[in-house]
Amino acid sequence: MEYVLFDLKQNKFFAQIEDSKEGFYLTCEYEFAYRFSEEEIELAWHMAYKCAWLGLGKFYVLGDFE
């Protein structure tokens, strides 16, 4: 299963700029959302907390719902 970060209030997904390990942005498009694998679930939660700490939004870790 894959996981994505989603902010319900902003209705946006956490996405990564292609070919960049540090460039991230928010998108309304699910297909551009960054995917976390099962092995990366702790990283997904860490990123959700980090986004909240930086004031980017309140993100939830969602299982792949496609």
VENCORVEN-V104110 format. One record per helix or strand of 2 or more residues. SS is the DSSP state (H for helix, E for strand). FROM is the first residue (numbers start at 0). LEN is the number of residues. If there is no record, write none. Layout:
ss->SS from->FROM len->LEN
ss->SS from->FROM len->LEN
This chain:
ss->E from->2 len->5
ss->E from->11 len->5
ss->E from->23 len->4
ss->H from->29 len->3
ss->H from->37 len->16
ss->E from->58 len->5
